[in-house]
């Protein structure tokens, strides 16, 4: 039983891909981040090389996987306790610097405890999120004024501003927002809701991987909230994903935001699992 690592997203997906695709809803982040690095290059998410890894059981099967794209947290799938313990020891021995871990609650807590044991860090609880999967889409009611449209290159400046504002609000500012926006514009992955002739909300979607599309981010400027625009654009993107043939449409919410959790439940999204981000401070 051992962890194997690589900085090559293609090798990671070729080896760990079948494991990730066996539960594509729960592994949506790992799949989409790895695929983005594979298609856009190693620096898709930052200025340092990523690291990918998979855990082989005694029988040789892949039973867990992780990735980290600095400066972002370690993303770790469900894993046996001995695999989590071994991963913390291996990364610490290699001198890997981690800002945080993002996983299911039990796995994240175990990894954080082991990381503290191997390194001189303290742990701070970060954002708790919930993964939802769409059941039957329920359009928002009453009907929201306006219409949806796929964003184009002409909307780029607005999209950059809204992505930056979204990152500030959730505490996840990214140094590569421009590249992310350009990538999504390239495959029609950003949708705007327009009302009274002007954009009032946006929602993004990932490429379809293993049958799954993830809706993210969803953003409405603060002065326009409370009018149903966020729900309307989310419903539009969700329906578009179904029309594309997605077998599952998913999204994450911040558990500290009861408004968004209630909204997505009304649209037909149902809870799958909770995750937590635990931050490390030297």
N, C-alpha and C positions, 0 to 999 in steps of 0.2 A: 504494500500500500504506500503510495507516494504521490507527491505533487510534481508535475512537469510544467515548465514555463517556456514562453516564447515572447518575442516582441513583434511577431508576425501575425496579424489578424487573420490572414488567409489560412495559415496553419492551424490557428486556434479553432476557426469555424469548421475546418475539415475534420479535426479530431474531436472537438467537444460539441460541434454542431448537432449531431444526432441526439446527444443527451439533452441539449437545450431545446431542440425541436420536439422532444417527447412531452414537454410541458411548456408550450410556447407562451401561454398567457402569463404564468408565473415568471418566465425568463425573458419577458419582453424587453427589459432594459439591457440585459446582457446581449441579446441578439441584435438590437438596433444599434447600440454603441459599437459593437464589434464590426458590424456591417458598414457603419459610417467610416470607421478607421480603414477598413479594407478598401472602400471605394474612394475616399478622399485623402488618404495618406496618414502616416503616423502622427502628424501634428494637427490632426483635425480638431482636437479639443484643447491644445495647449502647446507650449514650447519644449516639452520634454517627451521622450519616447514612452509609449504605453507598455504595460506588462499584462500578459494573459497567462492563465494557468488552468489545469484540470487535474482532478484527483482520480487516480486509478485504484480500484479496490483490489483485494487479494486475487480475485478472479480475472483481473485485467480490464474490467468494465469502467467506463467513466461514470463517476457518481457525484461529482460536484465540479463547479467551475467558478473562476473569479476573473476580474479584470480591473485595471486601474489606469486611467488616463489623466496624468497630472495636469492641472492642480486639483482634480476632482477626487471624491472619495473612492475607496475600494468598494467595488460592487461584488457581492458574494452570494451565490445561490444557497439553497438549503444544503446542509452538509452534515455528515456524522461528526460527533464531538471530537473524535480522534483526528479527523481531517482538519477541523477548525484549529485545534491545538497545534498541529503540525504546520499549518500555514502561517500562523503567527510566529512560530519559532523560525521558520525558513526565511520569511521576509525580514524579520529583525536581524538575523545573522547576515543577511545580504546588505544590510544598511538601508533598506527601503524606507523612505519617509512618507508617512501617510497622514493626510489631514483629517480623515474620518473613515468610518466604515458604514456602509448602507446595506442592510439585509433584513430578513425577518427578525422579529424581536429577540427570540432566543439565540439565534446564531450571532447576531450583532453583539449581544451582551456577553456571550462566551468569548468571541474574538477580542472584544475590548478588554476583558479581564486578562486574557493571555497577553495582549499587547502591552498592557500596563506592567505585567510581570517581566517582560523582556526589555522594556524601554522606559526611559525616565519621562513619562507623560502622565497627565491627568485626563479624565474623560468628562465630557460635558454632553448632556442629552440635547440633541438637536431636533430637527423636524420629524414628527411622526406622520406617516402617510398611510393611506389605504388604497389598495388596488381594487378597482371596480371592473366588472365585465358587463357589457350591454346584454340585457335579456331581450325584451320586446320594446322597441323604441316608441316612446310616447311623446308626440310633438307638444311643445309648450302651449298652454292655454291660459287665458285667451290669446289669440294670435298676436304676435309681436309685429309692429309696423316695420316695413322694410323688406329687404331681400338679401340673399347671400350671393357672393360671386367669388370665383377663384382669383387670388391676388396676382398681380403682374409686376413686371420690372418697374413700371411707373409708380408702384406703391412702395418701392424699396426704402426710401427715407423714412416714411411713416412706420414701416415694419421694424426698421432698426430702432427707432425711438421706442416703440411699444415693447420690443423684446428687452431692451435695456431697462425700461421701467418695470417690467415683469420680474427680471432678475433681481433688481433692487428690492422689490417687495417680498420676494421669497428668500432673499439672502443667498442667492446662487448666481452672482454675477459671473459672466463668462468672458474670457479674452478673445473668443473666436465667434462672436455673435454674427459678424458680417458673413463669414463663411457659412455658418449654419443657415442664415436667411437666404443666401444665394443658392445653396444646395436645395432648399425646399422650394424656392421659386422655380428651380429647374425641373421639378417633377410635379408641379401643381399642388404642393403640400401645405399651402397657406390659404386660408379662406377669410374673407371679410364680410361682416354684416353691414349693410348700408341702410341708413334711415334718413329721410329728408335730404337725399342727395349727397350724403357724406358718410365715410366709414365711421362706425361707432364701436366695433368690437372685432376681435380676430380669434381664430382657432387654427392650430396647426395639426398636422397628422404625419406619422412616420410612413415610410414605405411599407408595403405589406411583406411581412417575413413569417414564414411557416404558417401562413393563413391569418396572421394577427396584424391589425392596425391599431396604433396607440394615438389617442387624441392628446396633443400637447404642443405648445402651451395654449391656454385659453385666457384672454385678457380683454378687459374693458377699462378704459380710463376712469379714474375715480369719479369725475364729475358726471359721468354717464351711467353709473351703476344704479341698480334698483329698477330698471326699466325693461328687463327681460332680454337684453341684447346678448348677454353671455349664454343664456340657455338656448336662444334661437340659433346662434352660430354653432354651438356645440351639436345641436340636433342636426343642423345642415351637414356638418362634417361627418357625423356618425352615419347619416343616411348615405352620404357619398361613399363611405367606406364599404357599407353593405352592398351598394350598387356595383362596386368594383369586385365583389365576390369574396370579401373578407369573411372568414369563418368565425372570427371573434373581433370585437371592437372593445378596447380597454382604455382606461385612464387612471391617473393617480390624483388623489386629493390630499390636502393638508388637513389632518384631523383637528387642528386648532381652528379651522374655519367651518363652523356648522352651516353657514349659508350655502357654501359650494357643495358640501356633502348632501344637504337636503335637496339642492337643485338637481344633482345628477341622479339621485334616487328617483325623483319625480320623472326624469326622462327615461327611466327604465334600467339604469345601471344597478348592479347588485354586487355586494362586497365579495372579494376573493380572499385577500389576506392583508394583514397589517405589516408595515415595515417601519424601521427607525434608523435615523442617522445619528451616530455617536461620534462627536468631534474629539480630536486629540490635541492637547496643548502641552508643549514642552515645559 
